[in-house]
Amino acid sequence: MTSFPIDSAKIIDALQYPDGIVDVVIDTDAYNEVDDQFAIAWALCSSERLNVQAVYAAPFCSKAIQTLLPISEDALKGFSHYAGDPAEGMEKSYQEILKLFSLMGEDPAGRVFRGSDRYIGGDGLPVDSEVARDLVRRAMARKSGDRLYILAIGAITNVASAILMEPEIVDRITVVWLGGQPPHYNSAVEFNLMQDMTASRLLLDCGVPLVLIPCLGVSSHLAVTQPELDTLLIGKSRLGSYLGEIVKETFNPAALPMSDRFMKAGYLRSMDDVPPEIANCYAARTAAWSHIICDISVVGYLISPNWCAST
């Protein structure tokens, strides 16, 4: 594994909130769930603040969910957003990004790229991909002090691979990553972080300026309800209808009871102050009336500094 010098003063300076329009690229496992689509759409609609130069397809594998939840292989394959391996997850995410660009009337040429088809192995070697090469090219073209922001909402393989390919880019980028849990939590287990542990460790150790947005208790507060979807999105535009409908699919009472499985797995232990003897009386534990859209947190962070406290 490459060794990186750490310059704390330079990192702190690079983490100062940026002024004006910010150049960004988005690294996303867009097909994995329904919140990536909201994040991509919001960023593309926010040209007054964000200049989205490219959107990268990140790998994901649904089998990682078995680390979080007591679920069989057959039940897992019933997921509407299933991917059997990282390559399939990346390709499905690439196609989902193209779908969003089409719905928004955006031209994907030179802006949408395929990423890693596997995770970084124990040898610590980068995974070569269109994304890794494009990220290196864009970062190295930056002038000194003019940073490229990477909004990362998936496994961090693409970004880590680019850093391994060209370590100098750590002085030209700032990463905003939705990954892991709050430092005080009893576990770091989280879908984005745990899929590629080599890449996650590298990102935390390499000295790149990093805004780390935890899930439980932070981005997990960002939720949308069915009445909001019906009133504000569905029927308002092709994009709005698409976003609303993919979320409403998760409200189906016959769907996998995710909240109940998360509780049984202990994933939400200490995060829910409702005693089980009371909470078990309500159907909402198996058919949520709202849906968390965590991934919009990375976009919100750059759009307004007043929306969240950071240290």
C-alpha positions as CSV (number, residue, x, y, z in Angstrom):
1,M,0.0,0.0,0.0
2,T,1.3,3.5,-0.9
3,S,2.4,5.6,2.1
4,F,1.1,9.1,2.2
5,P,2.5,12.1,4.0
6,I,-0.1,13.9,6.2
7,D,-0.1,17.7,6.4
8,S,-2.8,18.6,8.9
9,A,-2.6,22.4,8.3
10,K,-3.1,21.9,4.6
11,I,-6.0,19.6,5.1
12,I,-7.8,22.0,7.5
13,D,-7.3,24.8,5.0
14,A,-8.8,22.7,2.2
15,L,-11.8,21.9,4.3
16,Q,-12.9,25.5,4.6
17,Y,-16.3,25.9,3.1
18,P,-16.0,27.0,-0.6
19,D,-17.5,30.1,-2.1
20,G,-19.2,30.6,-5.4
21,I,-20.0,27.8,-7.9
22,V,-18.2,24.6,-7.0
23,D,-16.9,22.1,-9.6
24,V,-18.0,18.6,-8.6
25,V,-18.1,15.0,-9.8
26,I,-20.5,12.5,-8.3
27,D,-19.5,8.9,-7.6
28,T,-22.6,6.8,-7.1
29,D,-24.0,3.3,-6.9
30,A,-27.1,4.7,-8.5
31,Y,-29.0,1.5,-8.9
32,N,-28.5,0.2,-5.3
33,E,-31.4,2.0,-3.8
34,V,-33.7,5.0,-4.4
35,D,-31.8,7.8,-2.7
36,D,-28.9,8.1,-5.2
37,Q,-31.4,9.2,-7.8
38,F,-32.6,12.1,-5.7
39,A,-29.0,13.2,-5.0
40,I,-28.0,13.1,-8.7
41,A,-31.1,15.0,-9.7
42,W,-30.8,17.6,-7.0
43,A,-27.1,18.3,-8.0
44,L,-28.0,18.6,-11.7
45,C,-30.8,21.0,-10.8
46,S,-28.5,23.2,-8.7
47,S,-26.4,24.9,-11.3
48,E,-26.4,28.1,-9.3
49,R,-24.2,26.4,-6.8
50,L,-22.8,23.1,-8.4
51,N,-21.1,22.6,-11.7
52,V,-21.6,18.8,-12.2
53,Q,-18.7,17.9,-14.5
54,A,-19.2,14.1,-14.4
55,V,-21.2,11.3,-12.8
56,Y,-19.4,8.1,-12.1
57,A,-20.9,4.6,-11.7
58,A,-19.6,2.9,-8.5
59,P,-19.7,-0.8,-7.8
60,F,-22.0,-2.5,-5.3
61,C,-23.0,-6.0,-4.4
62,S,-26.3,-6.8,-2.7
63,K,-24.7,-9.7,-0.8
64,A,-23.1,-7.2,1.6
65,I,-26.6,-6.6,3.1
66,Q,-26.3,-10.1,4.7
67,T,-23.6,-8.6,7.0
68,L,-26.4,-6.2,8.2
69,L,-29.5,-8.3,8.1
70,P,-30.5,-12.0,8.8
71,I,-31.7,-12.7,5.2
72,S,-31.4,-15.7,2.9
73,E,-29.8,-15.7,-0.5
74,D,-33.2,-16.4,-2.1
75,A,-34.8,-13.5,-0.3
76,L,-32.0,-11.2,-1.2
77,K,-32.4,-12.0,-4.9
78,G,-36.0,-10.8,-4.5
79,F,-34.7,-7.2,-4.0
80,S,-35.9,-4.9,-6.8
81,H,-32.4,-3.4,-6.9
82,Y,-30.3,-6.6,-6.7
83,A,-26.8,-7.0,-8.0
84,G,-25.0,-10.3,-7.6
85,D,-21.4,-8.9,-7.8
86,P,-19.7,-5.5,-8.0
87,A,-19.4,-5.6,-11.8
88,E,-23.2,-6.1,-12.1
89,G,-23.9,-3.4,-9.6
90,M,-21.6,-0.9,-11.4
91,E,-23.2,-1.6,-14.8
92,K,-26.7,-1.3,-13.5
93,S,-25.7,1.9,-11.8
94,Y,-24.2,3.2,-15.1
95,Q,-27.5,2.5,-16.9
96,E,-29.5,4.1,-14.1
97,I,-27.4,7.3,-14.4
98,L,-28.1,7.3,-18.1
99,K,-31.8,7.0,-17.4
100,L,-31.7,10.0,-15.1
101,F,-29.9,12.1,-17.7
102,S,-32.5,11.2,-20.2
103,L,-35.4,12.1,-17.9
104,M,-33.7,15.5,-17.2
105,G,-32.8,16.2,-20.9
106,E,-29.1,16.2,-20.0
107,D,-26.4,15.1,-22.5
108,P,-24.3,12.2,-21.0
109,A,-21.6,12.4,-23.6
110,G,-18.2,12.9,-21.8
111,R,-20.0,13.2,-18.5
112,V,-21.1,9.6,-17.5
113,F,-18.5,6.9,-17.0
114,R,-18.2,3.3,-16.0
115,G,-16.3,2.6,-12.8
116,S,-14.6,-0.4,-11.1
117,D,-15.9,-3.9,-11.8
118,R,-14.4,-5.2,-8.6
119,Y,-13.2,-4.0,-5.2
120,I,-9.6,-3.3,-4.4
121,G,-7.9,-6.6,-3.3
122,G,-5.6,-7.3,-0.4
123,D,-2.6,-6.4,-2.6
124,G,-3.8,-2.8,-2.5
125,L,-3.5,-2.3,-6.2
126,P,-5.9,0.1,-7.9
127,V,-8.7,-1.0,-10.1
128,D,-8.3,0.5,-13.5
129,S,-11.5,1.9,-15.0
130,E,-12.9,4.8,-17.1
131,V,-13.8,6.6,-13.8
132,A,-10.3,6.3,-12.2
133,R,-8.6,7.6,-15.3
134,D,-11.1,10.4,-15.8
135,L,-10.8,11.5,-12.1
136,V,-7.0,11.6,-12.3
137,R,-7.2,13.6,-15.5
138,R,-9.7,16.1,-14.1
139,A,-7.9,16.5,-10.8
140,M,-4.4,17.0,-12.3
141,A,-5.8,19.7,-14.6
142,R,-6.8,21.8,-11.6
143,K,-4.8,24.9,-10.8
144,S,-3.2,25.1,-7.3
145,G,-5.9,25.9,-4.7
146,D,-8.7,25.3,-7.1
147,R,-10.1,22.0,-5.8
148,L,-12.4,19.5,-7.4
149,Y,-15.1,18.2,-5.1
150,I,-16.0,14.6,-5.2
151,L,-19.5,13.8,-3.9
152,A,-19.3,10.1,-3.1
153,I,-22.4,8.0,-2.2
154,G,-21.3,4.5,-2.6
155,A,-18.3,2.2,-2.0
156,I,-15.2,4.3,-2.4
157,T,-13.3,2.0,-4.8
158,N,-13.2,4.4,-7.7
159,V,-11.8,7.3,-5.7
160,A,-9.3,5.2,-3.8
161,S,-8.1,3.6,-7.1
162,A,-7.6,7.1,-8.6
163,I,-5.5,8.1,-5.5
164,L,-3.4,5.0,-5.8
165,M,-2.9,5.6,-9.5
166,E,-1.8,9.3,-9.0
167,P,-1.2,10.2,-5.3
168,E,-0.7,13.8,-6.2
169,I,-4.4,14.3,-6.6
170,V,-4.9,14.4,-2.8
171,D,-3.7,18.0,-3.0
172,R,-6.3,18.9,-5.7
173,I,-9.5,17.2,-4.5
174,T,-11.8,17.3,-1.5
175,V,-14.0,14.3,-0.9
176,V,-17.5,14.5,0.7
177,W,-18.4,10.9,1.5
178,L,-21.5,9.3,3.0
179,G,-19.8,6.4,4.8
180,G,-19.7,4.7,8.2
181,Q,-21.3,5.6,11.4
182,P,-20.8,8.4,14.0
183,P,-17.6,7.9,16.0
184,H,-19.6,7.3,19.2
185,Y,-21.6,4.5,17.7
186,N,-21.1,0.9,18.8
187,S,-20.2,-0.2,15.3
188,A,-18.7,1.1,12.0
189,V,-20.8,-1.4,10.0
190,E,-22.4,0.5,7.1
191,F,-23.1,-0.5,3.5
192,N,-20.8,2.0,1.7
193,L,-17.8,1.6,4.0
194,M,-17.8,-2.1,4.5
195,Q,-18.0,-3.3,0.9
196,D,-14.4,-2.3,0.1
197,M,-12.5,-2.1,3.4
198,T,-9.1,-1.6,1.6
199,A,-10.5,1.4,-0.2
200,S,-12.2,2.8,2.9
201,R,-9.0,2.5,5.0
202,L,-7.0,4.2,2.3
203,L,-9.4,7.1,2.1
204,L,-9.2,7.6,5.8
205,D,-5.4,7.3,6.0
206,C,-4.1,9.0,2.8
207,G,-4.5,12.6,4.0
208,V,-7.0,13.7,1.4
209,P,-9.3,16.5,2.7
210,L,-12.4,14.5,3.7
211,V,-15.9,15.5,4.8
212,L,-17.2,12.3,6.3
213,I,-21.0,12.2,6.7
214,P,-22.2,9.3,9.0
215,C,-25.4,7.5,8.5
216,L,-27.3,6.6,11.7
217,G,-28.3,9.8,13.6
218,V,-27.1,12.1,10.9
219,S,-28.1,11.4,7.3
220,S,-30.7,9.0,8.5
221,H,-32.8,12.0,9.5
222,L,-33.4,12.9,5.9
223,A,-36.6,11.2,5.0
224,V,-39.5,11.6,2.6
225,T,-43.1,10.6,3.2
226,Q,-45.7,9.2,0.8
227,P,-48.0,12.4,1.1
228,E,-45.0,14.5,0.1
229,L,-44.3,12.3,-2.9
230,D,-48.0,12.4,-4.0
231,T,-48.2,16.2,-3.6
232,L,-44.9,17.5,-4.7
233,L,-43.3,15.0,-7.1
234,I,-45.6,12.5,-8.8
235,G,-47.4,14.1,-11.8
236,K,-45.3,17.2,-11.8
237,S,-42.7,16.1,-14.3
238,R,-41.3,12.9,-15.8
239,L,-38.4,13.0,-13.3
240,G,-40.6,13.8,-10.4
241,S,-43.0,10.9,-11.2
242,Y,-40.0,8.5,-11.6
243,L,-38.5,9.5,-8.3
244,G,-41.8,9.3,-6.5
245,E,-42.8,5.9,-7.9
246,I,-39.5,4.2,-7.1
247,V,-39.8,5.3,-3.5
248,K,-43.4,4.2,-3.2
249,E,-42.4,0.7,-4.3
250,T,-40.7,0.4,-0.9
251,F,-43.9,1.3,1.0
252,N,-45.6,-1.9,-0.2
253,P,-46.6,-3.8,3.0
254,A,-45.8,-7.0,1.2
255,A,-42.2,-5.9,0.7
256,L,-39.3,-7.0,2.8
257,P,-39.9,-5.7,6.4
258,M,-36.6,-3.8,6.5
259,S,-37.1,-1.9,9.7
260,D,-38.0,-5.1,11.6
261,R,-35.0,-6.9,10.2
262,F,-32.7,-4.1,11.1
263,M,-33.9,-4.2,14.7
264,K,-33.5,-8.0,14.9
265,A,-29.9,-7.6,13.6
266,G,-29.1,-5.1,16.3
267,Y,-28.1,-2.6,13.7
268,L,-30.3,0.1,15.3
269,R,-29.6,-0.9,18.9
270,S,-29.3,2.2,21.1
271,M,-30.7,4.4,18.3
272,D,-34.4,3.6,19.1
273,D,-35.8,4.7,22.5
274,V,-39.1,2.9,22.0
275,P,-39.4,-0.3,24.1
276,P,-40.0,-3.4,22.0
277,E,-43.1,-4.3,23.9
278,I,-44.6,-1.0,22.7
279,A,-43.1,-0.8,19.2
280,N,-44.1,-4.3,18.3
281,C,-47.7,-3.3,18.5
282,Y,-47.5,-1.1,15.4
283,A,-47.5,-2.1,11.8
284,A,-45.1,0.8,11.0
285,R,-42.2,-1.4,12.1
286,T,-42.7,-3.6,9.1
287,A,-44.1,-1.1,6.5
288,A,-42.5,2.3,6.9
289,W,-44.6,5.4,6.1
290,S,-41.4,7.3,5.3
291,H,-38.2,6.5,3.5
292,I,-34.7,7.6,4.3
293,I,-32.9,9.3,1.4
294,C,-29.5,9.6,3.0
295,D,-27.6,10.3,-0.2
296,I,-28.9,13.8,-0.6
297,S,-26.8,14.8,2.4
298,V,-23.6,15.1,0.4
299,V,-25.3,17.5,-2.0
300,G,-27.0,19.5,0.8
301,Y,-23.6,19.9,2.5
302,L,-22.2,21.9,-0.5
303,I,-25.4,23.8,-1.2
304,S,-25.8,25.5,2.2
305,P,-23.4,25.5,5.2
306,N,-26.4,26.5,7.4
307,W,-28.1,23.1,7.0
308,C,-25.8,21.1,9.1
309,A,-23.2,21.5,11.9
310,S,-19.7,20.1,11.3
311,T,-16.5,19.7,13.3
